[in-house]
Amino acid sequence: NSELNDETGEISDVLFDEIFGKGKRAATAEDFVKKFLRGRQNDNRATIEEVRELFSELNGMELSGTTRRVGEDGTPDDYAIDRTAWREYLMSKKNDLYCPEKRRLDESMLDKPLTAYWI
């Protein structure tokens, strides 16, 4: 649905401007950690190395048959993401609201009758 894609693009651009600065073309890994993960998400667990790994993955993705480039000279840059990669990140499983450790079932916590749980 192109209307949904347009709306998602507009929202992601507003967020990008709000977090990283209006008119900026790309966000550095350092800004991503400081302004987004720590500043907005209150996530103090992520490291700069993990973010660079994420950026490498995002920048390696192909959309519409072309690889995104964010470096000033047109070369891939694993130290920054552009607005397209930002939008992809927001819509991906990598942008997980849940702590991965808490997604594992701990059967020892299931000690009440079945009717006591929300199903």
ZADO-1210 file (C-alpha; in nm, 4 decimals, padded with zeros to 6 digits):
<atoms>
<atom x="00.0000" y="00.0000" z="00.0000" code="ASN" pos="1"/>
<atom x="00.1778" y="00.3143" z="-00.1200" code="SER" pos="2"/>
<atom x="-00.0288" y="00.5404" z="00.1080" code="GLU" pos="3"/>
<atom x="00.0982" y="00.3491" z="00.4125" code="LEU" pos="4"/>
<atom x="00.4569" y="00.3653" z="00.2828" code="ASN" pos="5"/>
<atom x="00.4248" y="00.7424" z="00.2310" code="ASP" pos="6"/>
<atom x="00.2853" y="00.7861" z="00.5820" code="GLU" pos="7"/>
<atom x="00.5581" y="00.5670" z="00.7328" code="THR" pos="8"/>
<atom x="00.8207" y="00.7661" z="00.5436" code="GLY" pos="9"/>
<atom x="00.6815" y="01.0948" z="00.6697" code="GLU" pos="10"/>
<atom x="00.6751" y="00.9735" z="01.0304" code="ILE" pos="11"/>
<atom x="01.0262" y="00.8317" z="01.0107" code="SER" pos="12"/>
<atom x="01.1543" y="01.1586" z="00.8601" code="ASP" pos="13"/>
<atom x="00.9909" y="01.3613" z="01.1391" code="VAL" pos="14"/>
<atom x="01.1528" y="01.1322" z="01.3977" code="LEU" pos="15"/>
<atom x="01.4891" y="01.1477" z="01.2208" code="PHE" pos="16"/>
<atom x="01.4773" y="01.5306" z="01.2170" code="ASP" pos="17"/>
<atom x="01.3669" y="01.5446" z="01.5792" code="GLU" pos="18"/>
<atom x="01.6343" y="01.3061" z="01.7052" code="ILE" pos="19"/>
<atom x="01.9338" y="01.3709" z="01.4805" code="PHE" pos="20"/>
<atom x="01.8716" y="01.7239" z="01.3525" code="GLY" pos="21"/>
<atom x="01.6571" y="01.8784" z="01.0837" code="LYS" pos="22"/>
<atom x="01.8026" y="01.8492" z="00.7379" code="GLY" pos="23"/>
<atom x="02.0740" y="01.5997" z="00.8339" code="LYS" pos="24"/>
<atom x="02.1322" y="01.3406" z="00.5650" code="ARG" pos="25"/>
<atom x="02.2719" y="01.0692" z="00.7906" code="ALA" pos="26"/>
<atom x="02.3090" y="00.9743" z="01.1562" code="ALA" pos="27"/>
<atom x="02.6427" y="00.8564" z="01.2902" code="THR" pos="28"/>
<atom x="02.6735" y="00.5478" z="01.5080" code="ALA" pos="29"/>
<atom x="02.7750" y="00.7717" z="01.7972" code="GLU" pos="30"/>
<atom x="02.4637" y="00.9897" z="01.7553" code="ASP" pos="31"/>
<atom x="02.2469" y="00.6794" z="01.7202" code="PHE" pos="32"/>
<atom x="02.3727" y="00.5466" z="02.0540" code="VAL" pos="33"/>
<atom x="02.3668" y="00.8798" z="02.2379" code="LYS" pos="34"/>
<atom x="02.0550" y="01.0475" z="02.0964" code="LYS" pos="35"/>
<atom x="01.8326" y="00.7539" z="02.0053" code="PHE" pos="36"/>
<atom x="01.9192" y="00.4436" z="02.2069" code="LEU" pos="37"/>
<atom x="02.0173" y="00.6191" z="02.5281" code="ARG" pos="38"/>
<atom x="01.8299" y="00.9481" z="02.4880" code="GLY" pos="39"/>
<atom x="01.4977" y="00.8221" z="02.3519" code="ARG" pos="40"/>
<atom x="01.4862" y="00.4508" z="02.4241" code="GLN" pos="41"/>
<atom x="01.6665" y="00.4619" z="02.7615" code="ASN" pos="42"/>
<atom x="01.8714" y="00.1615" z="02.6466" code="ASP" pos="43"/>
<atom x="02.2120" y="00.1690" z="02.8101" code="ASN" pos="44"/>
<atom x="02.3073" y="-00.1850" z="02.7068" code="ARG" pos="45"/>
<atom x="02.3932" y="-00.1294" z="02.3399" code="ALA" pos="46"/>
<atom x="02.7571" y="-00.0745" z="02.2502" code="THR" pos="47"/>
<atom x="02.9013" y="00.1295" z="01.9659" code="ILE" pos="48"/>
<atom x="03.0378" y="-00.1938" z="01.8157" code="GLU" pos="49"/>
<atom x="02.6881" y="-00.3472" z="01.8085" code="GLU" pos="50"/>
<atom x="02.5498" y="-00.0354" z="01.6427" code="VAL" pos="51"/>
<atom x="02.8241" y="-00.0384" z="01.3789" code="ARG" pos="52"/>
<atom x="02.7443" y="-00.4036" z="01.3104" code="GLU" pos="53"/>
<atom x="02.3768" y="-00.3100" z="01.2733" code="LEU" pos="54"/>
<atom x="02.4683" y="-00.0218" z="01.0405" code="PHE" pos="55"/>
<atom x="02.6842" y="-00.2536" z="00.8314" code="SER" pos="56"/>
<atom x="02.3874" y="-00.4866" z="00.7910" code="GLU" pos="57"/>
<atom x="02.1434" y="-00.2051" z="00.7137" code="LEU" pos="58"/>
<atom x="02.3782" y="-00.0391" z="00.4647" code="ASN" pos="59"/>
<atom x="02.4369" y="-00.3713" z="00.2913" code="GLY" pos="60"/>
<atom x="02.0664" y="-00.4204" z="00.2209" code="MET" pos="61"/>
<atom x="01.9416" y="-00.3534" z="-00.1268" code="GLU" pos="62"/>
<atom x="01.6234" y="-00.1652" z="-00.2031" code="LEU" pos="63"/>
<atom x="01.4914" y="-00.1362" z="-00.5550" code="SER" pos="64"/>
<atom x="01.8069" y="-00.3018" z="-00.6850" code="GLY" pos="65"/>
<atom x="02.0504" y="-00.0377" z="-00.5563" code="THR" pos="66"/>
<atom x="02.2697" y="-00.0474" z="-00.2498" code="THR" pos="67"/>
<atom x="02.2328" y="00.2583" z="-00.0314" code="ARG" pos="68"/>
<atom x="02.5345" y="00.4825" z="00.0143" code="ARG" pos="69"/>
<atom x="02.5731" y="00.7361" z="00.2916" code="VAL" pos="70"/>
<atom x="02.9352" y="00.8466" z="00.2816" code="GLY" pos="71"/>
<atom x="03.0000" y="01.1975" z="00.1520" code="GLU" pos="72"/>
<atom x="03.2044" y="01.0519" z="-00.1323" code="ASP" pos="73"/>
<atom x="02.9347" y="00.7950" z="-00.2205" code="GLY" pos="74"/>
<atom x="03.1042" y="00.4964" z="-00.0545" code="THR" pos="75"/>
<atom x="02.9247" y="00.2711" z="00.1938" code="PRO" pos="76"/>
<atom x="02.9722" y="00.3907" z="00.5498" code="ASP" pos="77"/>
<atom x="02.9221" y="00.1524" z="00.8418" code="ASP" pos="78"/>
<atom x="02.9596" y="00.4404" z="01.0835" code="TYR" pos="79"/>
<atom x="02.6350" y="00.6091" z="00.9723" code="ALA" pos="80"/>
<atom x="02.2904" y="00.5367" z="00.8294" code="ILE" pos="81"/>
<atom x="02.0824" y="00.7479" z="00.5961" code="ASP" pos="82"/>
<atom x="01.7101" y="00.8147" z="00.6205" code="ARG" pos="83"/>
<atom x="01.6201" y="00.5095" z="00.4125" code="THR" pos="84"/>
<atom x="01.8212" y="00.2790" z="00.6385" code="ALA" pos="85"/>
<atom x="01.6637" y="00.4518" z="00.9413" code="TRP" pos="86"/>
<atom x="01.3160" y="00.3745" z="00.8037" code="ARG" pos="87"/>
<atom x="01.4171" y="00.0137" z="00.7403" code="GLU" pos="88"/>
<atom x="01.5485" y="-00.0132" z="01.0951" code="TYR" pos="89"/>
<atom x="01.2263" y="00.1240" z="01.2452" code="LEU" pos="90"/>
<atom x="01.0198" y="-00.1328" z="01.0549" code="MET" pos="91"/>
<atom x="01.2526" y="-00.4292" z="01.1187" code="SER" pos="92"/>
<atom x="01.2830" y="-00.6927" z="01.3887" code="LYS" pos="93"/>
<atom x="01.6120" y="-00.5280" z="01.4854" code="LYS" pos="94"/>
<atom x="01.4041" y="-00.2501" z="01.6446" code="ASN" pos="95"/>
<atom x="01.2721" y="-00.4812" z="01.9137" code="ASP" pos="96"/>
<atom x="01.0826" y="-00.3373" z="02.2080" code="LEU" pos="97"/>
<atom x="01.1399" y="-00.6477" z="02.4152" code="TYR" pos="98"/>
<atom x="01.4518" y="-00.7621" z="02.5906" code="CYS" pos="99"/>
<atom x="01.5568" y="-01.0825" z="02.4058" code="PRO" pos="100"/>
<atom x="01.6334" y="-01.2572" z="02.7350" code="GLU" pos="101"/>
<atom x="01.2736" y="-01.2086" z="02.8463" code="LYS" pos="102"/>
<atom x="01.1315" y="-01.3712" z="02.5336" code="ARG" pos="103"/>
<atom x="01.2534" y="-01.7149" z="02.6431" code="ARG" pos="104"/>
<atom x="00.9958" y="-01.9203" z="02.8273" code="LEU" pos="105"/>
<atom x="01.0901" y="-01.9885" z="03.1874" code="ASP" pos="106"/>
<atom x="00.8679" y="-02.2824" z="03.2796" code="GLU" pos="107"/>
<atom x="00.9628" y="-02.2522" z="03.6453" code="SER" pos="108"/>
<atom x="00.7562" y="-01.9320" z="03.6573" code="MET" pos="109"/>
<atom x="00.4447" y="-02.1175" z="03.5430" code="LEU" pos="110"/>
<atom x="00.3440" y="-02.2478" z="03.8848" code="ASP" pos="111"/>
<atom x="-00.0168" y="-02.1240" z="03.8975" code="LYS" pos="112"/>
<atom x="-00.3319" y="-02.2881" z="03.7583" code="PRO" pos="113"/>
<atom x="-00.3895" y="-02.2191" z="03.3887" code="LEU" pos="114"/>
<atom x="-00.6879" y="-01.9961" z="03.4662" code="THR" pos="115"/>
<atom x="-00.4569" y="-01.7521" z="03.6465" code="ALA" pos="116"/>
<atom x="-00.2830" y="-01.6530" z="03.3203" code="TYR" pos="117"/>
<atom x="-00.4024" y="-01.4123" z="03.0540" code="TRP" pos="118"/>
<atom x="-00.4496" y="-01.6087" z="02.7339" code="ILE" pos="119"/>
</atoms>
